Amino acid sequence: MIIGVDGRLDLVIGDSPMSNPTYFVQECPTCGRSLQIRVEYLGRKVVCQHCQGALTAADPSMRTDCGESKKSLLRRAEELLAAVSQQNMQTRTPHPR
């Protein structure tokens, strides 16, 4: 669960709940703990559940330039979600006997 900077549960309006959400790992800049953050939160401000430090969710495996926009972060999140969806469809397809 991710809590927004204002202390309330931080959900994106219009998002549908996922049965198997996809996460990435990011280190909290305040306490240094590894946090599992849903890809839906890329580019959004979140709060560490351990130390209550505020941070912006950013996949460290993505090299970002200072000028990178929220749109490109959202585009990357959509790519990751599509890849996971495709993997889930492949694993659910029954094999012919």
C-alpha positions in Angstrom: 0.0 0.0 0.0 1.3 3.4 -0.9 0.3 6.5 1.1 0.4 9.9 -0.5 2.3 12.9 0.8 -1.0 14.2 2.3 -1.2 11.0 4.4 -4.2 9.5 2.5 -4.2 6.4 0.4 -2.8 7.5 -3.0 -4.9 5.9 -5.7 -5.1 6.9 -9.3 -8.7 7.7 -10.3 -9.9 5.6 -13.2 -7.3 2.8 -12.6 -8.7 -0.6 -12.5 -7.3 -3.0 -9.8 -4.9 -5.5 -11.1 -5.0 -9.1 -10.0 -1.2 -9.4 -10.1 0.2 -5.9 -9.8 3.8 -5.3 -11.1 6.3 -3.7 -8.8 9.8 -2.2 -9.2 12.3 -1.8 -6.3 13.5 1.7 -5.3 15.7 2.7 -2.4 14.2 5.3 0.0 16.5 8.3 -0.1 15.9 9.0 3.6 16.3 5.6 5.3 17.9 3.5 2.5 15.5 0.6 2.7 14.4 -1.1 -0.5 10.8 -0.4 -1.3 8.5 -2.3 -3.7 6.5 0.3 -5.6 3.8 -0.5 -8.1 4.6 0.7 -11.7 1.3 2.6 -11.7 3.0 5.1 -9.3 5.9 6.0 -11.6 6.4 9.7 -11.5 4.1 10.2 -8.4 5.0 11.3 -4.9 4.9 8.5 -2.4 5.8 8.0 1.3 8.1 5.4 2.7 6.2 3.1 5.1 9.3 2.7 7.3 10.5 6.3 7.9 7.6 8.4 6.4 10.1 10.1 4.0 8.6 11.5 0.9 10.0 10.5 -2.5 9.1 10.4 -6.2 8.6 6.9 -7.6 11.1 6.4 -10.3 12.4 3.1 -11.7 16.2 3.2 -11.1 16.8 0.9 -14.1 15.5 3.6 -16.3 18.1 6.3 -17.0 16.3 9.6 -16.7 17.4 12.9 -17.9 16.5 16.0 -16.0 14.2 17.1 -18.8 12.2 13.8 -18.9 8.5 14.5 -18.6 5.7 12.7 -16.8 4.4 11.6 -20.1 7.5 9.6 -20.8 7.3 8.0 -17.4 3.6 7.1 -17.9 4.5 5.7 -21.4 7.2 3.5 -19.8 4.7 2.3 -17.1 2.2 1.4 -19.9 4.9 -0.6 -21.7 5.8 -2.5 -18.5 2.1 -3.2 -17.8 1.5 -4.4 -21.4 4.5 -6.7 -21.2 3.2 -8.2 -17.9 -0.3 -8.6 -19.4 1.1 -10.4 -22.4 3.1 -12.7 -20.1 0.0 -13.5 -18.1 -2.0 -14.3 -21.2 0.7 -16.7 -22.4 0.8 -18.5 -19.1 -3.0 -18.8 -19.0 -3.5 -20.2 -22.5 -4.4 -23.9 -22.2 -2.1 -26.1 -24.2 -3.8 -28.4 -26.7 -3.6 -32.1 -25.9 
